[in-house]
Amino acid sequence: MSLIEITSQHQYFPDLREAWRHRRLAVVLARRNIKVRYMQTLLGSVWIVIQPLLLTGVLTVVFGLLLSVPTDGIPYGIYTFTGTVVWSAFQRALTDTGISLAGSSNIILKVYFPRLLIPVSSILTTFIDTLPVYFVLLAVNTAFGQFTGWLILLSPLFLLMALTMAFAIGIWVTVLDAVFRDIRLLVPSVLQLVFFITPVMYSQTSVPHRWLLVYRLNPFLGLINGFRWSMLVQAAAPDILDIAWSLGFTFLMLVGGLMLFARLETFVVDRV
């Protein structure tokens, strides 16, 4: 009997070609994630649309009606709904990716496959979940005269950029979570902070000028402004420097996360 030892031949990066050959497994895992998420619920997948609508409703009542937060002349409900769609996709993708390895220990310990497909399947799950909400948003904006013409073609691009950023950060989180369980407790608090310093429920123009430079350090700023610009007629175009910073941040986090994943993959598997 011969013993086959499975080791990575890639010291610095995961074997992306191997992951591509097994890409169908990511789809299977995504289907499992969706099935498990809405198992034993009364409304099932309808929650995909209900959650961002509920968040939009709460923000509209508190910040739109009670506090009259400025939104650059755009109806507050539409303005906020557009922001919550892309933010909810980012938040869910990052959260699910961050706990993906620890949550799949029963599969990891039974059979070998490219472990990178587990966080990839979490991103794919979020993408599938976001599609119905995206089309509802498109229908609502069109009904209120906010159809942007050819610019609407850019909105999926900004959405994919947001999911890519979530994946890039999530790789770090899911690896470090296997070492320090504090990470999964820290991430929700950090996301809550980022939510309040991101123009989801208010316009960027309401930020005092003296804080604007620090405010623009938020890498998600360019993506949410770009998505809103592509979806709403009255929305201002995003600053090209904000977009460049978002892309640069995502690239650096993705490369660093993949290198970390490759170096600690075996250790992580032993810890989960």
Backbone as numpy.savetxt, mean C-alpha at the origin, in Angstrom:
# Nx Ny Nz CAx CAy CAz Cx Cy Cz
20.27 -43.18 -0.58 19.42 -41.99 -0.58 20.30 -40.75 -0.58
20.00 -39.84 -1.47 20.79 -38.61 -1.59 20.08 -37.47 -0.87
20.88 -36.60 -0.33 20.35 -35.45 0.40 20.51 -34.20 -0.46
19.45 -33.51 -0.69 19.47 -32.29 -1.49 19.36 -31.09 -0.57
20.36 -30.27 -0.57 20.36 -29.07 0.27 19.93 -27.88 -0.57
18.94 -27.17 -0.12 18.41 -26.02 -0.85 19.04 -24.76 -0.27
19.86 -24.12 -1.04 20.50 -22.87 -0.62 20.38 -21.85 -1.72
20.43 -20.60 -1.36 20.35 -19.54 -2.35 21.71 -19.30 -2.98
21.75 -19.22 -4.29 22.97 -18.93 -5.01 23.17 -17.43 -5.16
22.24 -16.66 -4.67 22.29 -15.21 -4.81 22.60 -14.62 -3.44
23.80 -14.11 -3.26 24.23 -13.63 -1.96 23.57 -12.30 -1.61
23.37 -11.48 -2.60 22.88 -10.13 -2.33 21.39 -9.94 -2.61
20.83 -10.71 -3.52 19.41 -10.57 -3.87 18.75 -11.94 -3.91
17.44 -11.99 -3.65 16.72 -13.25 -3.83 16.76 -13.68 -5.30
16.52 -14.94 -5.53 16.51 -15.46 -6.90 15.20 -15.03 -7.57
15.23 -13.90 -8.26 14.02 -13.36 -8.87 13.54 -14.22 -10.03
14.47 -14.87 -10.73 14.06 -15.75 -11.83 13.30 -16.96 -11.31
13.74 -17.49 -10.19 13.01 -18.61 -9.58 11.62 -18.17 -9.14
11.55 -16.98 -8.54 10.25 -16.46 -8.12 9.33 -16.27 -9.31
9.87 -15.82 -10.43 9.05 -15.62 -11.63 8.53 -16.94 -12.16
9.36 -17.99 -12.10 8.92 -19.31 -12.58 7.77 -19.85 -11.74
7.71 -19.46 -10.49 6.65 -19.93 -9.59 5.60 -18.85 -9.35
5.46 -17.92 -10.28 4.58 -16.77 -10.08 3.12 -17.17 -9.88
2.72 -18.32 -10.44 1.32 -18.74 -10.28 1.00 -19.04 -8.82
2.02 -19.41 -8.07 1.80 -19.67 -6.65 1.37 -18.41 -5.92
1.89 -17.26 -6.34 1.49 -15.99 -5.72 0.00 -15.75 -5.93
-0.52 -16.12 -7.11 -1.95 -15.97 -7.39 -2.76 -16.89 -6.50
-2.28 -18.13 -6.32 -2.97 -19.09 -5.46 -3.01 -18.58 -4.01
-1.89 -18.05 -3.55 -1.83 -17.51 -2.19 -2.73 -16.30 -2.02
-2.81 -15.47 -3.06 -3.69 -14.30 -3.01 -5.15 -14.71 -2.92
-5.52 -15.74 -3.68 -6.89 -16.25 -3.61 -7.19 -16.77 -2.20
-6.22 -17.45 -1.62 -6.41 -17.95 -0.26 -6.58 -16.80 0.72
-5.78 -15.76 0.56 -5.88 -14.61 1.45 -7.26 -13.97 1.40
-7.78 -13.80 0.19 -9.10 -13.18 0.03 -10.19 -14.07 0.63
-10.08 -15.37 0.40 -11.08 -16.30 0.92 -11.08 -16.31 2.43
-9.90 -16.32 3.04 -9.80 -16.35 4.50 -10.26 -15.03 5.10
-9.94 -13.91 4.44 -10.25 -12.59 4.99 -11.75 -12.40 5.18
-12.55 -12.88 4.25 -13.99 -12.62 4.32 -14.79 -13.87 4.68
-14.09 -14.87 5.21 -14.77 -16.09 5.65 -15.62 -15.78 6.89
-16.82 -16.33 6.90 -17.75 -16.20 8.02 -18.16 -14.76 8.29
-18.19 -13.93 7.24 -18.72 -12.57 7.37 -20.07 -12.49 6.67
-20.96 -11.68 7.18 -22.29 -11.57 6.61 -22.27 -10.89 5.24
-21.48 -9.84 5.11 -21.45 -9.06 3.87 -20.37 -9.52 2.91
-19.46 -10.35 3.38 -18.42 -10.88 2.49 -17.55 -9.79 1.88
-17.33 -9.90 0.58 -16.43 -8.97 -0.11 -16.99 -7.56 -0.22
-18.25 -7.35 0.16 -18.81 -6.00 0.14 -18.04 -5.07 1.08
-17.38 -5.66 2.08 -16.58 -4.85 3.01 -15.45 -4.13 2.29
-15.05 -4.61 1.13 -14.00 -3.96 0.36 -14.38 -2.52 0.05
-15.66 -2.30 -0.26 -16.15 -0.97 -0.60 -16.62 -0.22 0.64
-17.19 -0.95 1.60 -17.75 -0.30 2.78 -16.69 0.42 3.61
-15.53 -0.20 3.79 -14.51 0.37 4.67 -14.04 1.76 4.25
-13.62 1.97 2.99 -13.23 3.34 2.62 -14.39 4.32 2.62
-15.61 3.84 2.34 -16.78 4.71 2.39 -17.07 5.16 3.83
-16.91 4.25 4.78 -17.11 4.62 6.19 -16.07 5.64 6.64
-14.81 5.41 6.25 -13.76 6.37 6.60 -14.03 7.73 5.99
-14.46 7.73 4.73 -14.78 8.98 4.06 -15.93 9.70 4.76
-16.95 8.93 5.18 -18.09 9.53 5.86 -17.70 10.19 7.17
-16.88 9.51 7.96 -16.44 10.06 9.24 -15.62 11.33 9.03
-14.68 11.29 8.10 -13.84 12.46 7.83 -14.67 13.63 7.30
-15.68 13.33 6.48 -16.52 14.39 5.92 -17.31 15.09 7.01
-17.86 14.32 7.96 -18.64 14.91 9.03 -17.75 15.75 9.96
-16.61 15.18 10.35 -15.76 15.84 11.35 -15.01 17.02 10.74
-14.30 16.77 9.63 -13.43 17.79 9.08 -14.12 18.66 8.01
-15.10 18.08 7.32 -15.78 18.85 6.28 -16.90 19.71 6.81
-17.78 19.12 7.61 -18.94 19.84 8.10 -18.65 20.62 9.39
-17.97 20.00 10.34 -17.75 20.65 11.64 -16.58 21.63 11.61
-15.47 21.25 10.99 -14.28 22.09 11.00 -14.06 22.88 9.72
-14.80 22.55 8.68 -14.70 23.25 7.39 -13.26 23.33 6.89
-12.60 22.20 6.85 -11.22 22.13 6.38 -11.18 22.45 4.89
-10.25 23.33 4.44 -10.21 23.69 3.01 -9.72 22.55 2.13
-10.34 22.46 0.94 -9.96 21.43 -0.05 -9.81 22.05 -1.44
-9.38 23.30 -1.50 -9.13 23.98 -2.77 -10.35 24.03 -3.69
-11.52 24.22 -3.08 -12.74 24.38 -3.87 -13.37 23.09 -4.35
-12.78 21.95 -4.05 -13.33 20.65 -4.45 -14.31 20.18 -3.38
-15.47 19.63 -3.76 -16.39 19.11 -2.76 -15.68 18.16 -1.79
-15.90 18.37 -0.50 -15.09 17.68 0.49 -15.22 16.16 0.40
-16.43 15.65 0.23 -16.64 14.20 0.18 -15.85 13.55 -0.94
-15.88 14.15 -2.13 -15.14 13.60 -3.26 -13.64 13.71 -3.04
-13.23 14.86 -2.52 -11.81 15.09 -2.26 -11.26 14.03 -1.30
-12.00 13.80 -0.23 -11.53 12.86 0.78 -11.63 11.42 0.29
-12.69 11.09 -0.41 -12.86 9.73 -0.93 -11.70 9.36 -1.85
-11.29 10.30 -2.68 -10.16 10.05 -3.58 -8.90 9.77 -2.78
-8.70 10.52 -1.70 -7.52 10.30 -0.87 -7.57 9.00 -0.10
-8.74 8.67 0.44 -8.85 7.46 1.25 -8.68 6.19 0.43
-9.04 6.22 -0.84 -8.89 5.03 -1.68 -7.42 4.66 -1.81
-6.58 5.62 -2.18 -5.16 5.32 -2.37 -4.47 5.10 -1.03
-4.87 5.84 0.01 -4.26 5.64 1.32 -4.63 4.27 1.90
-5.90 3.88 1.79 -6.34 2.59 2.32 -5.61 1.44 1.63
-5.41 1.57 0.33 -4.67 0.54 -0.40 -3.24 0.45 0.11
-2.59 1.58 0.30 -1.22 1.61 0.81 -1.15 1.04 2.22
-2.04 1.46 3.09 -2.02 1.03 4.48 -2.26 -0.48 4.59
-3.25 -0.97 3.86 -3.56 -2.40 3.93 -2.42 -3.22 3.35
-1.85 -2.77 2.23 -0.76 -3.51 1.62 0.45 -3.58 2.54
0.79 -2.47 3.18 1.94 -2.45 4.08 1.69 -3.31 5.30
0.51 -3.21 5.87 0.19 -4.01 7.06 0.21 -5.50 6.77
-0.44 -5.91 5.67 -0.49 -7.33 5.32 0.87 -7.87 4.93
1.65 -7.07 4.20 3.00 -7.51 3.83 3.88 -7.65 5.05
3.72 -6.75 6.00 4.56 -6.75 7.18 4.41 -7.99 8.05
3.24 -8.61 8.04 3.02 -9.80 8.85 2.87 -11.05 7.99
3.20 -10.94 6.71 2.95 -12.04 5.77 3.77 -13.29 6.08
5.05 -13.14 6.38 5.89 -14.31 6.66 5.48 -14.99 7.96
5.28 -14.20 9.00 4.87 -14.77 10.28 3.50 -15.44 10.18
2.63 -14.89 9.36 1.29 -15.45 9.21 1.22 -16.66 8.30
2.31 -16.98 7.63 2.33 -18.13 6.71 3.30 -19.21 7.18
3.55 -19.25 8.48 4.53 -20.21 9.00 4.12 -21.65 8.73
2.80 -21.93 8.73 2.36 -23.30 8.49 2.70 -23.78 7.09
2.78 -22.85 6.13 3.13 -23.22 4.76 4.65 -23.26 4.60
5.32 -22.29 5.15 6.77 -22.18 5.00 7.48 -23.41 5.53
7.01 -23.93 6.65 7.69 -25.03 7.31 7.38 -26.39 6.70
6.44 -26.45 5.75 6.06 -27.73 5.17 6.71 -28.02 3.83
6.89 -26.99 3.02 7.39 -27.20 1.67 8.24 -26.01 1.26
9.23 -26.29 0.40 10.08 -25.21 -0.08 9.48 -24.56 -1.31
9.55 -23.25 -1.37 9.19 -22.44 -2.54 9.81 -21.07 -2.32
9.91 -20.25 -3.33 10.50 -18.92 -3.14 9.68 -18.11 -2.12
10.25 -17.88 -0.97 9.50 -17.21 0.11 9.12 -15.79 -0.24
9.79 -15.22 -1.22 9.46 -13.86 -1.63 8.04 -13.78 -2.16
7.50 -14.90 -2.63 6.15 -14.91 -3.17 5.09 -14.65 -2.11
5.44 -14.84 -0.85 4.46 -14.61 0.22 4.15 -13.11 0.35
5.15 -12.24 0.52 4.82 -10.80 0.53 4.27 -10.31 -0.81
4.71 -10.93 -1.93 4.17 -10.55 -3.23 2.67 -10.86 -3.29
2.28 -12.00 -2.74 0.86 -12.37 -2.75 0.03 -11.40 -1.91
0.63 -10.82 -0.85 -0.10 -9.83 -0.04 -0.38 -8.57 -0.85
0.60 -8.14 -1.65 0.40 -6.98 -2.51 -0.65 -7.28 -3.57
-0.59 -8.48 -4.13 -1.57 -8.88 -5.15 -2.97 -8.92 -4.55
-3.08 -9.39 -3.32 -4.38 -9.42 -2.64 -4.96 -8.03 -2.49
-4.12 -7.09 -2.06 -4.58 -5.70 -1.89 -4.98 -5.10 -3.23
-4.21 -5.39 -4.28 -4.55 -4.87 -5.61 -5.93 -5.36 -6.05
-6.20 -6.64 -5.84 -7.51 -7.19 -6.22 -8.61 -6.56 -5.38
-8.35 -6.37 -4.08 -9.34 -5.75 -3.20 -9.64 -4.30 -3.58
-8.62 -3.61 -4.11 -8.76 -2.18 -4.40 -9.52 -1.92 -5.70
-9.52 -2.85 -6.61 -10.15 -2.64 -7.92 -11.62 -2.23 -7.81
-12.46 -2.95 -7.03 -13.88 -2.53 -6.94 -14.03 -1.11 -6.39
-13.21 -0.76 -5.40 -13.29 0.59 -4.81 -12.86 1.63 -5.84
-11.84 1.30 -6.62 -11.36 2.23 -7.65 -12.46 2.53 -8.67
-13.19 1.51 -9.09 -14.25 1.73 -10.08 -15.44 2.48 -9.47
-15.71 2.26 -8.19 -16.75 3.05 -7.52 -16.34 4.52 -7.48
-15.07 4.76 -7.14 -14.55 6.14 -7.12 -14.64 6.77 -8.50
-14.29 6.04 -9.51 -14.37 6.56 -10.88 -15.80 6.92 -11.25
-16.75 6.08 -10.87 -18.16 6.34 -11.17 -18.65 7.58 -10.41
-18.28 7.70 -9.14 -18.72 8.84 -8.32 -18.15 10.14 -8.87
-16.86 10.14 -9.17 -16.23 11.36 -9.69 -16.83 11.78 -11.03
-17.11 10.80 -11.87 -17.73 11.10 -13.17 -19.12 11.68 -12.99
-19.88 11.11 -12.03 -21.24 11.59 -11.77 -21.25 13.03 -11.28
-20.20 13.44 -10.58 -20.11 14.80 -10.06 -19.29 15.72 -10.97
-19.10 15.31 -12.21 -18.43 16.16 -13.19 -16.95 16.31 -12.98
-16.31 15.32 -12.41 -14.88 15.39 -12.12 -14.04 14.49 -13.03
-14.60 14.02 -14.13 -13.85 13.16 -15.04 -12.73 13.97 -15.70
-11.52 13.47 -15.62 -10.34 14.23 -16.05 -9.87 13.92 -17.47
-10.62 13.12 -18.22 -10.20 12.81 -19.59 -9.02 11.86 -19.62
-8.03 12.19 -20.44 -6.90 11.28 -20.60 -6.06 11.16 -19.34
-6.15 12.14 -18.45 -5.38 12.06 -17.20 -5.80 10.86 -16.34
-7.02 10.40 -16.54 -7.50 9.26 -15.76 -6.64 8.03 -16.00
-5.98 7.98 -17.15 -5.13 6.83 -17.47 -3.89 6.77 -16.57
-3.56 7.88 -15.94 -2.40 7.91 -15.04 -2.75 7.43 -13.63
-4.03 7.40 -13.31 -4.42 7.04 -11.94 -4.00 5.62 -11.56
-4.16 4.61 -12.43 -3.67 3.28 -12.03 -2.16 3.25 -11.81
-1.44 4.10 -12.53 0.01 4.16 -12.36 0.38 4.65 -10.96
-0.29 5.71 -10.51 -0.03 6.21 -9.16 -0.46 5.19 -8.10
-1.53 4.47 -8.38 -1.98 3.44 -7.44 -0.95 2.31 -7.34
-0.42 1.90 -8.48 0.61 0.86 -8.49 1.89 1.34 -7.81
2.21 2.61 -7.98 3.37 3.17 -7.29 3.18 3.12 -5.78
1.96 3.39 -5.33 1.68 3.33 -3.89 1.83 1.90 -3.37
1.35 0.92 -4.12 1.48 -0.47 -3.71 2.93 -0.93 -3.74
3.69 -0.43 -4.71 5.11 -0.77 -4.77 5.85 -0.21 -3.57
5.52 1.02 -3.18 6.13 1.60 -1.99 5.77 0.78 -0.75
4.52 0.35 -0.67 4.10 -0.48 0.47 4.87 -1.79 0.49
5.10 -2.37 -0.69 5.86 -3.62 -0.77 7.30 -3.39 -0.34
7.89 -2.29 -0.79 9.28 -1.99 -0.46 9.48 -1.83 1.04
8.56 -1.11 1.68 8.65 -0.94 3.13 8.28 -2.24 3.84
7.28 -2.93 3.30 6.80 -4.16 3.92 7.85 -5.26 3.97
8.75 -5.29 2.99 9.83 -6.27 3.00 10.70 -6.09 4.25
11.03 -4.83 4.55 11.80 -4.55 5.76 11.02 -4.98 7.01
9.74 -4.64 7.04 8.93 -4.92 8.22 8.79 -6.41 8.46
8.51 -7.18 7.40 8.26 -8.62 7.59 9.51 -9.37 7.99
10.69 -8.91 7.55 11.95 -9.53 7.96 12.29 -9.15 9.40
12.21 -7.87 9.70 12.55 -7.41 11.06 11.53 -7.91 12.08
10.31 -8.17 11.65 9.28 -8.66 12.55 9.63 -10.04 13.09
10.36 -10.82 12.28 10.78 -12.15 12.74 11.85 -12.06 13.82
12.53 -10.95 13.88 13.60 -10.76 14.87 13.07 -10.01 16.09
12.34 -8.93 15.84 11.80 -8.11 16.93 10.28 -8.02 16.77
9.55 -8.66 17.65 8.10 -8.63 17.57 7.52 -7.25 17.86
8.37 -6.35 18.36 7.92 -4.99 18.62 7.52 -4.29 17.33
8.06 -4.75 16.20 7.82 -4.09 14.93 6.34 -4.06 14.58
5.66 -5.18 14.76 4.24 -5.24 14.41 3.39 -4.34 15.30
3.91 -4.01 16.50 3.20 -3.08 17.37 3.52 -1.63 17.02
4.70 -1.42 16.45 5.12 -0.07 16.10 4.49 0.42 14.80
4.34 -0.48 13.84 3.87 -0.09 12.51 2.51 0.62 12.53
1.48 0.12 13.24 0.20 0.85 13.26 0.32 2.28 13.77
1.17 2.49 14.77 1.34 3.85 15.31 2.02 4.75 14.29
3.01 4.22 13.59 3.70 5.01 12.57 2.74 5.34 11.42
1.95 4.37 11.02 0.99 4.61 9.94 -0.04 5.66 10.33
-0.45 5.64 11.58 -1.41 6.64 12.04 -0.81 8.03 11.98
0.47 8.13 12.35 1.16 9.42 12.28 1.27 9.89 10.84
1.67 9.00 9.95 1.82 9.36 8.54 0.48 9.77 7.95
-0.59 9.13 8.39 -1.93 9.48 7.90 -2.25 10.95 8.16
-1.88 11.44 9.33 -2.21 12.82 9.69 -1.28 13.83 9.03
-0.10 13.39 8.58 0.80 14.32 7.88 0.74 14.10 6.37
-0.30 13.43 5.91 -0.54 13.22 4.48 -1.85 13.89 4.12
-1.94 14.63 3.03 -3.17 15.35 2.68 -4.30 14.46 2.20
-4.76 13.59 3.09 -5.91 12.75 2.79 -7.19 13.51 3.06
-7.24 14.20 4.18 -8.47 14.86 4.62 -8.38 16.37 4.56
-7.26 16.89 4.09 -7.10 18.34 3.96 -6.18 18.63 2.78
-6.18 19.86 2.33 -5.35 20.24 1.21 -3.94 20.60 1.67
-2.96 20.34 0.84 -1.58 20.67 1.16 -1.39 22.18 1.30
-2.23 22.96 0.63 -2.12 24.41 0.69 -2.44 24.97 2.08
-3.07 24.16 2.92 -3.39 24.61 4.28 -2.22 24.43 5.24
-1.14 23.81 4.79 0.05 23.62 5.62 0.81 24.94 5.69
1.16 25.43 6.89 1.93 26.69 7.01 3.22 26.62 6.20
3.57 27.72 5.59 4.73 27.75 4.68 6.02 27.38 5.41
6.14 27.76 6.67 7.39 27.49 7.40 7.59 26.00 7.65
6.50 25.21 7.56 6.60 23.76 7.77 6.59 22.98 6.47
6.47 23.67 5.36 6.26 22.98 4.08 7.46 22.13 3.68
8.67 22.63 3.92 9.86 21.88 3.53 9.95 20.56 4.29
9.68 20.60 5.59 9.68 19.38 6.39 8.52 18.49 5.98
7.38 19.10 5.71 6.18 18.35 5.32 6.42 17.53 4.05
7.19 18.10 3.13 7.43 17.44 1.85 8.43 16.30 1.95
8.97 16.05 3.13 9.82 14.88 3.34 9.00 13.60 3.35
7.70 13.73 3.50 6.81 12.57 3.45 6.84 11.98 2.04
7.37 10.76 1.84 7.49 10.20 0.49 6.16 9.85 -0.16
5.11 9.77 0.64 3.80 9.42 0.08 3.08 10.65 -0.48
3.61 11.82 -0.22 2.96 13.07 -0.62 2.77 13.15 -2.13
3.83 12.88 -2.89 3.75 12.98 -4.34 2.76 12.01 -4.94
2.64 10.82 -4.35 1.75 9.80 -4.90 0.28 10.15 -4.68
-0.07 10.62 -3.50 -1.47 10.94 -3.25 -1.89 12.19 -4.01
-0.98 13.16 -4.14 -1.29 14.35 -4.94 -1.41 13.99 -6.42
-0.55 13.09 -6.87 -0.62 12.66 -8.27 -1.88 11.89 -8.56
-2.28 11.01 -7.65 -3.51 10.24 -7.84 -4.72 11.16 -7.86
-4.75 12.11 -6.94 -5.88 13.04 -6.87 -5.93 13.92 -8.13
-4.77 14.34 -8.62 -4.70 15.15 -9.84 -5.24 14.39 -11.04
-4.97 13.09 -11.10 -5.43 12.29 -12.23 -6.91 11.94 -12.14
-7.52 12.12 -10.95 -8.91 11.73 -10.74 -9.88 12.90 -10.64
-9.39 14.10 -10.31 -10.27 15.24 -10.08 -9.88 16.41 -10.98
-10.87 17.00 -11.63 -10.62 18.08 -12.58 -9.99 19.28 -11.89
-10.45 19.61 -10.71 -10.00 20.83 -10.02 -8.71 20.64 -9.22
-8.22 19.42 -9.13 -7.03 19.17 -8.32 -5.78 19.72 -9.01
-4.87 20.28 -8.21 -3.63 20.83 -8.75 -2.66 19.70 -9.11
-1.80 19.97 -10.08 -0.80 18.99 -10.50 0.24 18.80 -9.40
0.74 17.60 -9.22 1.75 17.37 -8.18 3.09 17.98 -8.57
3.89 18.30 -7.58 5.22 18.82 -7.82 6.12 17.68 -8.32
6.85 17.92 -9.39 7.68 16.88 -9.97 8.76 16.42 -8.99
9.21 17.32 -8.11 10.21 16.93 -7.12 9.62 15.96 -6.09
8.33 16.15 -5.76 7.68 15.22 -4.83 7.56 13.83 -5.46
7.24 13.79 -6.76 7.16 12.50 -7.46 8.53 11.84 -7.51
9.56 12.63 -7.81 10.92 12.08 -7.88 11.35 11.53 -6.52
11.01 12.24 -5.45 11.36 11.78 -4.11 10.63 10.49 -3.78
9.37 10.38 -4.18 8.61 9.15 -3.94 9.25 7.97 -4.66
9.62 8.19 -5.92 10.25 7.11 -6.71 11.61 6.74 -6.14
12.41 7.75 -5.78 13.73 7.48 -5.23 13.65 6.74 -3.91
12.74 7.18 -3.04 12.55 6.50 -1.74 12.14 5.05 -1.94
11.19 4.82 -2.85 10.72 3.46 -3.11 11.84 2.58 -3.64
12.64 3.13 -4.56 13.74 2.36 -5.14 14.76 1.97 -4.07
15.15 2.92 -3.24 16.13 2.64 -2.21 15.61 1.62 -1.20
14.36 1.77 -0.78 13.77 0.84 0.17 13.61 -0.55 -0.44
13.27 -0.61 -1.73 13.08 -1.90 -2.39 14.40 -2.65 -2.53
15.42 -1.96 -3.00 16.73 -2.61 -3.16 17.27 -3.05 -1.81
17.22 -2.17 -0.82 17.70 -2.53 0.50 16.89 -3.66 1.13
15.56 -3.64 0.93 14.71 -4.68 1.48 14.98 -6.04 0.86
15.19 -6.07 -0.46 15.50 -7.34 -1.12 16.84 -7.89 -0.67
17.82 -7.02 -0.48 19.13 -7.46 0.02 19.01 -8.02 1.43
18.24 -7.34 2.27 18.02 -7.82 3.63 17.29 -9.15 3.63
16.31 -9.29 2.76 15.53 -10.52 2.65 16.43 -11.68 2.24
17.31 -11.44 1.27 18.19 -12.50 0.79 19.16 -12.96 1.87
19.69 -12.01 2.64 20.67 -12.36 3.65 20.06 -13.04 4.87
18.82 -12.69 5.21 18.22 -13.20 6.44 17.08 -14.19 6.19
16.89 -14.62 4.95 15.76 -15.49 4.64 15.77 -16.77 5.46
16.90 -17.45 5.51 17.00 -18.69 6.27 16.75 -18.45 7.76
17.32 -17.38 8.29 17.13 -17.05 9.70 15.66 -16.76 9.99
15.01 -16.04 9.08 13.61 -15.68 9.26 12.74 -16.94 9.26
13.02 -17.87 8.35 12.25 -19.11 8.28 12.38 -19.89 9.59
13.56 -19.89 10.18 13.74 -20.59 11.46 12.99 -19.91 12.58
12.81 -18.59 12.50 12.17 -17.85 13.58 10.65 -17.89 13.51
10.08 -17.97 12.31 8.63 -17.96 12.20 8.02 -19.25 12.70
